[in-house]
Amino acid sequence: MSFGTKASDSAITACLVGLATLPSVTRGIKRILVPTDFSEYSDMALRLAIDLAGPQGAKINLLHVLRSGDSNGQLQMMRKQIARFPDSKDIEIIPEIRQGKVYEEILNAEAEDNADLIIMSRHRESDSLLSLFQSITAKVRKNARSTVLVVGA
């Protein structure tokens, strides 16, 4: 997967330009929360967070939420996801795995980590996944205390 296409570069640039008008950005961002499911769309969210965190000197909390089951291998997947972005070496990215309802754990992480911004992905894999993630996204956007930026298809 490459983020070097003109379409994705221009989309990220447009997002960054648009972000400059948000209150949380103008006062400075210290912490960015990026929920991940290891999809291409989550990579887009992480790419945007890295691009924003660098100039702001912000930390990124990369969060994966398990609905149930064992977290074996999930931390390794997070490390691989971070490694896809070699320009992130100078940015503190803190991987975190939680278990529970996805939207509740995103909101809990936001509160506990004092996130200034949440950058999350939206999906279009199938109708059922779309409904699930739209629901998660809607609940996070409705209940988050910080700005929520949704990226993806």
C-alpha positions in Angstrom: 0.0 0.0 0.0 1.3 3.4 -0.9 0.2 6.9 0.2 2.3 8.5 -2.5 -0.6 8.9 -4.9 -1.7 12.4 -5.8 -5.2 11.7 -4.6 -4.2 10.6 -1.2 -1.6 13.3 -0.8 -4.0 16.0 -1.8 -6.7 14.6 0.5 -4.3 14.6 3.4 -3.2 18.2 2.5 -6.8 19.3 2.4 -7.5 17.7 5.8 -4.4 19.4 7.3 -5.4 22.8 5.8 -9.0 22.3 7.1 -7.7 21.2 10.6 -5.9 24.5 11.0 -9.3 26.2 11.5 -10.4 23.9 14.3 -10.2 25.3 17.9 -8.2 22.4 19.2 -5.5 22.9 16.5 -5.2 26.6 16.9 -4.6 26.2 20.7 -2.1 23.4 20.0 -2.5 19.6 20.0 -0.6 17.6 22.6 -2.3 14.2 22.3 -3.9 12.5 19.3 -6.0 9.3 19.7 -6.0 7.0 16.6 -8.2 3.9 16.9 -7.0 1.2 14.6 -8.3 -2.1 13.2 -5.2 -2.5 11.0 -7.1 -1.7 7.8 -6.0 0.6 4.9 -8.3 3.2 6.3 -6.7 3.0 9.7 -3.4 3.5 8.0 -4.8 6.7 6.4 -5.8 7.9 9.9 -2.4 7.1 11.3 -0.7 8.8 8.4 -2.7 12.0 9.0 -2.0 11.8 12.7 1.8 11.5 12.1 1.7 14.4 9.7 -0.1 16.6 12.2 1.8 15.4 15.3 5.2 16.3 13.9 4.8 20.0 13.7 2.6 20.1 16.8 5.1 18.0 18.9 2.1 15.8 19.8 2.0 12.3 21.1 -0.1 9.6 19.4 -2.1 7.0 21.2 -2.7 4.2 18.8 -5.6 2.2 20.2 -6.9 -1.2 19.2 -10.1 -2.5 20.9 -10.9 -6.2 21.1 -14.5 -7.1 21.5 -13.5 -10.4 23.0 -10.7 -12.9 22.8 -7.0 -12.9 23.3 -4.7 -10.0 22.4 -1.9 -12.3 21.3 -0.4 -10.9 18.2 -2.3 -7.6 18.3 0.6 -5.7 19.7 2.9 -7.1 17.0 0.4 -6.0 14.4 0.4 -2.5 15.9 4.2 -2.4 15.7 4.1 -3.5 12.1 1.5 -0.8 11.4 3.8 1.9 12.9 6.8 0.5 11.0 5.0 1.3 7.7 5.7 4.9 8.5 9.4 5.4 8.9 9.0 9.1 9.2 7.3 8.5 12.6 10.5 7.7 14.4 10.7 11.1 16.0 7.1 11.0 17.2 6.0 9.2 20.3 3.4 6.6 19.4 2.0 4.7 22.3 0.3 1.4 21.3 -2.6 0.4 23.5 -4.9 -2.6 23.5 -8.2 -2.6 25.3 -11.1 -5.0 25.5 -14.8 -4.1 25.4 -17.3 -2.2 23.4 -15.3 -0.4 20.7 -16.9 3.1 21.0 -16.9 3.0 24.8 -13.2 2.1 24.9 -12.4 4.9 22.4 -14.2 7.4 24.6 -12.6 6.0 27.8 -9.1 6.3 26.1 -10.0 9.9 25.1 -10.9 10.8 28.6 -8.0 9.0 30.3 -5.3 10.2 27.9 -6.8 13.8 27.6 -6.8 13.5 23.8 -7.1 16.8 22.0 -8.1 15.2 18.7 -9.4 11.8 17.6 -8.6 10.7 14.1 -10.5 7.6 13.1 -11.3 5.7 9.9 -14.6 4.9 8.3 -15.0 1.7 6.3 -16.8 0.5 3.2 -15.9 -3.2 3.2 -19.5 -4.5 3.2 -22.9 -3.3 4.2 -22.7 -5.0 7.6 -19.3 -3.7 8.4 -20.3 -0.2 7.1 -23.3 -0.2 9.4 -21.1 -1.3 12.4 -18.4 1.3 11.8 -20.9 4.1 11.0 -22.5 3.3 14.3 -19.2 3.4 16.2 -18.2 6.6 14.4 -21.5 8.2 15.1 -21.4 7.3 18.8 -17.8 8.6 19.1 -18.6 11.8 17.3 -21.7 12.4 19.4 -20.1 11.7 22.8 -16.5 12.8 22.4 -15.3 15.9 24.2 -12.6 16.6 21.6 -12.7 17.1 17.9 -13.2 14.0 15.9 -11.8 13.8 12.3 -13.1 10.8 10.3 -11.1 9.7 7.3 -11.6 7.0 4.7 -14.0 6.0 1.9 
